[in-house]
Amino acid sequence: MTKSTKIMDMSTAEVVQSIQSGELRICVIGIGRIGLPTALSFANSGLPTTGVDINAQLVSMINSGVFPLKDEPGYDVIFENVIRDKKFTATTKIEDAVPVSDVILLSLPTPMDDNKVPNYSALKSVGKQLHDLLSPGSLVIIESTVEPGFVEDEMTPIIEGDKSRLIAGKNFGIGVCPETANPGQIMNDFERLPRLVGAIDDKIANIITRIYKHVFTVDLIPMPDCKTANAVKLTTNVFRDINIAFVNELAVLFEKIGIDIMKVLEAAKTKYNFQVHYPGAGVGGPCLPVNSYQMLNLAKRVNANSLKIVKTSREVNESMPEHVIDILKNAFDEAGKNIKNSHVLILGVSYKPDVKDIQLTPAEQVIDKLKELQANVRIYDPHFKSSEVFGIKTEHNLVDVLKDVDAVILVTAHKEFHDLEPTFLVTKMKTPIVVDSRGIIDQHAAKKAGLIYRGLGRGKV
């Protein structure tokens, strides 16, 4: 094997030797929430890795030795090590990184557009660049979450172009290994959760498996092709979206007849085949809502009239911010106050607990609805202190702001909020109205303390 030999031209023994010797060169395009930990994992395994991103500020921060993901424990140490050992560097110049790399990983966002249609523009844009930049013999691995068939029907033809220079399976490889990490727990998930490997042929799948076995200690599950691997990824997340919708519907129902959904769920999960999901103000983040629409888009694309349950589940989960406002109005009625010109504090704007991320957070819809009611909205989130979120300057100190507010809506169950005592809230708030959309406040203690308490799905006490 010569040093210039690309991975798709190597024998199996040569691939293994290239991996073990640290000669295999990795390029990760998209070094955000998932892409950066991925790149750091590859670099930490001894493979020289370059991260590419259009965010010049992020690239500068990384190359200056500043770790940007403070809410991803463990990766700060790896970051320091690989930067020190010069195993990882970042750049905005894809034209410099791709031609000299053996393996190109794509970890790019796949959000929705305003019409709730999956937006693959980032992947397609990079695909067009790979058509010109990719060296024959290289391997492209797509970690981004896409709908089944996208790799085969759209991404591969984009990279191939007119097939005058690149032909998939002949002089470059393409496959998938969908990421499965949960923001805030990425290192734990990378070390624990099995990964799926799919490719356009068995040779490519085998190469991908050998590379990932070197980097990660988890099981690698072979899939017959790319579309099956992507179908598995979507199925697991859409399953969650559907079940959260089911529990949200139960929560709304149980409120009306005085049943505490949390008591129901705690007892139900003792049954061996019940997988518990919890109600809330909505389902946010870059995965679950988008994945459901990816599945719906797939059904529409192939003219399938199925997936009614997925569509209904999306409607249910997207209606939850309105329901939170409804129970807030009810609490204001009990207090004999008008919500107009009142001061309402949002506790938590992140889409999930203990991460600094507001992608598709239900908090935004709650805030918009409060503004429509002409309430004065305040925000306190331990991850967004003294910054601006949704056009509102966030608070730095919880105690200081409580004295001015008429109501609190707990949207995100950050760890800090689990210690909130009803007595503390009663003594600090201007008007003691609390809406708990995450079920973390004891409703009996709330009533005893004198709170005007409304819990999502908590019934009445």
N, C-alpha and C positions, 0 to 999 in steps of 0.2 A: 504493500500500500504506500503510495506516495503522499506527501503532505497535502497536495492539491486535490486528492481524490475526494469527491463528494459522497455523502452518506448513501445515496441511492445506487451508487456504483460499487459499493463495498460488499464483500461477502459477510455472512453472519459473524464469522470470527473477527473480521476486520472492524465491524461495527462495535463488537464487545471491546476489542482492544482500544478503539478510539474513545469509547466512553470511559474505560478504566484509566486510560492515560491522561484524561482531561484535555484531549485534543479537539473534541467535538465542540463546535462553536454555536452558541445559542443566541437567538434574537427574539425578544418578547415585545410584540407591538401592542401597546396599550398597557401602561403601568399604573393603573388606578387601584381601586379597592382590592380587586382579585389579582390583577396582573402583576403588581409589585411584589406581593408575597410569593407568587409563582416564580417570578424572575429570581428573587432572593433564594428560594429553595433550590433552583437549578444551580445558581452560583455557589451556594453552600455545599453542594454535592461535588464541587471541584471542577465544574464545567464553566469556562469563561462565558459570561452572559452580558449582552447589551440590551438595555431597555429603550424602547422608542416611544415617544409620546409627543403630541402636538402642543401640549401644555408646557411652554417654555419656563414658566415659573416653577412648576413641579420638577422639571429636569434640572434646573439650576439649584434648587433646594437639595435634591438627591446628591448631585455632584459636589455640593458644599458640605456634605456629611450630615445633613439634617433629615431625620426620619419623619415622614409626613403622616404616618398612621399610628397616632398615639394610642388608639383604642384597639390595637391588635397586639396583645401581649406576646412576648417571645421573639417577635420579628425585629424588635429594636436591637437586640443583641446580635442576631444574624446580620442585620444591616451593617452594624459597625465592623463586624469581622470581614465581610466580603468587600466592603469599601476599603478597609485597611489593606487587605491582601490583593487588591486590584483585580478581583474576580468579577466585579460588577461595575458597570458605568452606564450612564444614561445619555441620550441624545435626542434632538428633535429631527435629525437628518436621517430619514429612512434610507435615502440613497447611499449613505455611507455604510449603514449597518447590514442591510439585506444581502448585498452581493458577496460579502465575506463570511456569511453565516451558513452553517450546514442545516440547521433546524430553525424554522421560523414559526413561533407560536403566536396565535392571534387571540388576544384577550380584550376584545373591543366591546363597547356597549351596544346593546340591541334594544333600545327603548321603544315606546309607542309614539306615533305622531298624534296630532290633535284629534284625529278621527279614530283613535284607538286601533290603528293598524300598525303592526310591527315595522320598525324603521331599521333597515339593514344598511343604511347609507355609509356608515363608517366601515363596515366590512367590505362593501362593494368598492369603495374608494381605494382601500388598501389593496384589494384584489387587482384593480386596474394598475396600481403601481407595481405590484409583484409581477405582472405580465412583462414589464420592462426591466425590472431589477433582479428578479430571481435567477440565480445561477443554475443552469442545468445540473441535475443530480441532487438538488436540495429537497428538503422535506418540509411541507407546510402542515401544521397541526392547529386545528380550530378548537379553542376552548370555550369560546363565546356560546351562549345558549341561543340556538336557532331552531326553527321548526323543521320537522323531518322533510328531507328532500332538498333543502336549501343548498347544502354542500354539493350534492350531485347535479342539481338542475340549474343553479345560478352561480355559486362561487367558483366551481371548477371551470365552467366555460369562460368566466370573466378572466381568470388567470391565464387560461390557454389562449384567449383571443382568437386569432385566425389560425392557430396551431402551426404557424410557420417556425416557431422557436421552441415552444413548450407544449408537451402532450402528457397529460396526467397518466401515471402508471408506466410510462416509457422513459421519460427523462426528468420527471419530478414526481414526488409522492405527495399525497394529500390524505389526511385522515382527521379524526376527532378524538378528543378526550375531554368531555364536558366537565367544567369545574363543578364541584359539589359543596363549596365552602359556605359557611354561615358567617356573615360579617360580625366581627367581634370575637369570633371563635375560629378563625381561619387556621391557625397552627394546629389546634386540636383536631379539626376536621381533616386537614391534610395528612395528619398522622393516624387517623382512625377510619375514615370512610373509604370504602372501595371506590375505584375509578372504572369508568367504562372506556373501552378502546374499540373504535370502529375505523375502517379505512376502505379504500376502493379496491384493495386486493389483500391477500393474506400476507404477502411479503412486507408490505407497508405496515400492516397491523402488528406484525412480529417486531419490526424495528421500533415502532412507537412503544410497544410493551417493554422492550429491553431498556429503552431510554428512561421510561417512567419508573421501572423497577430500581434503577440506579438512584433516582432522586427521592422517591417516596417508598415507604415501607408497607403500604397498604396493598390489598388484593387488587389485581387488575382483571376485570371481567371482559372477556372477548365478546364482541357483538358481530353479527354477520356483515354489517355495513354501517356507514355513517348515519343513515336515516334511522336505523333501529336504536343506535346509541342516543341520538337526540330525542327520540320518542320516549325512551326511558326517563331521561332528564325531565322532560315536560310532564310526563305522567306523575312523577313523584310530587312535583310542586302544584300541579292542578288538583291533585288529590287533596292537598292541604287547603287550597282555596275553597274547594267545594265543602269540605268538612267544617271549616270556619264559618262559612255561610249557613250551614245547617244549625250550628250552635248559636249563631247570631239570631236566626229566626226563632229558635227555642227561647233565647233570652228575652226577646220582645214579647213572646207569648206568656212566659212565666211571670213577667212583671205584672201582667194584668190579673193574674189569679193568685198572687202572693207566694210564689215559689222562688227560692233562691237557686239560680242556675249553678252557682259555685258548689252548693251542697249536692246538687244532682250529679255534677261532673266528678266530684271527689268520690262519690259512691260508685258511679258507673265505671270508673277506671279500674275498679277492683276486679271486674270481669275480664277474663284472660284475653278476649278478642276485641276489646274496646280500646281504641287509640284516642286519647283525650286531646281535644282542641278547645281553645278558650275564646269567648266573645270579646269584642272590643269596638272601638270607634271606627274601625275600618281596617283594610289590609293594604299596606304600602310597600315601598321598596322596589328595586329594579327587577325582582324575580316574579313573585306570585301573580300580581295583576297582569304583568306583561306576558308571562307564560300562558295564562288562560287565553289571552287574546291571540297569542301565537297559535294555540291549538284551534281556536275558532277561525283564525285566518286560513289555517291548513284545510279545515273542513269546507270553507267557502271556496278555496282554490280548486278543490277536487269535486266540487258540486255535491257535497254530502250534506244532507238535511238532518244531521244528528247533532249531538253535543248540546241539546237544549238545557241539560242540567248545568253545563259550564256557563252558558249565557245567563241563566237565572241566578247562579251563584255570584257572578260578577255584579248583577243588579242588586242583589241583597247586600253584598259587602260595600258597594258604593252608596247604598242608602243609609248606612250606619251613622255618618256624621249628622245627617238630618235628624235621626232619632235621638242622638245625644243632645241636640239643640231642643228637641221636643221635651225631654225630661228636665232640661235646664229651665225652660219656660214654666213647667209645672212647679218647680221649686220656687221660682220667683213669685208665682201666684200665691203659694203658701206663705211666703214672706211678706206678701202685700206690697211688693215693689214692682216697678216697671223696668223691664230690661233695657229700654231706651235710655241712653246716657249713663247707664251703669258701668262699673268697671269689672271686667271679667279677666281672670288670670288663667292662662293656659299653662299647665304643668307638663312639660315635655313636648317637643316638636319633632324629634327624631322618629323615623318610621318604626323603629324597634328599640327595645331597651339597651342602654349602655353602649351605643355607637353614635358617632357624630355623622349622621346621614339623614337628609330630609327628602330623599327621592320618593315621590308619590305618597308622601306622608298624609294620613287622614287629618292631621292637625291643620293642614292648609285649608281644607274644606270647612272644618269647624270654624276657623278664623274668618273665612269669607262670609259664612252665614251670620256670624256675630256682627260683622261690619254692616251687613244688609239690615240688621235689626237696630243699627246705630248704637251699638254698645262700644265702649272704649276697651280695646283689647290690649292686654299685657302678656308678656311671655317670660317664663323662667324655665331654663333648661341648663343643667350643669355642663353640658357640652357646647352650649352657645351663649356664654356669658358676655354681656356688654358688646354684642355684635348686632347685625341687622338681619332679620329673618322675615321674609314676606312683607317687607316694607315697614317692619316694626323694630324699634330698638329694644333689644332684650335686656332683662334685668340682671344685675350682678349678684344681688343678695335677696334670698327668698323672704327672710324675716322682714326686711325693710319694706317690701312691696305689699305684703299681706295686709298691712294696716289700712291700705287705701282701696282694697278690692271688696266687691259685693258678692263675688262668686268665684269659685275655683273649679276648673274642669281638668281632671287628671286624664291626659290623653296617652302618655307613654310611661310605662312602669319602670323608670330608671331605679336602680338600687337605692338611691338617695331618698326616693319617695316612699319606699316601703316602711320607713321609720316614722312617717308622719302620724302623730297622735291627734285624735279628734279634739281632745281638750286643748292642745296647743293651737289648733286652727280656730277654735271658738274664741280663745282669748286674744288672738292676734288679728282676726279678720274684722273688717268694717261690718259686713253682714255675713253670717255663717252659713253660706250656701255652698255645698260641695257636690259635684257630679263626678262619680268615680266610674270611668269606663273600663277599668282593668281589674276590678274586684280585689284591690289590695287593702282597702280600709274595712275594718270590722264594723258592719252596719249597726250591730247592737251597741257597741261602744260609741258609735257616732250619735245614735239617738240619746244615749245616756248623757253624753257630753253637751247635748243641745244643738248639734248641727242640724241644719235642714239638708238632709242627705238623700241623694238619689244615686243608686248604683245600677249600672247596666245589667239587667236580668236578675236583680237582687230581690224583687218582690217588695213588700212593705213590712216594717216592724212596728 
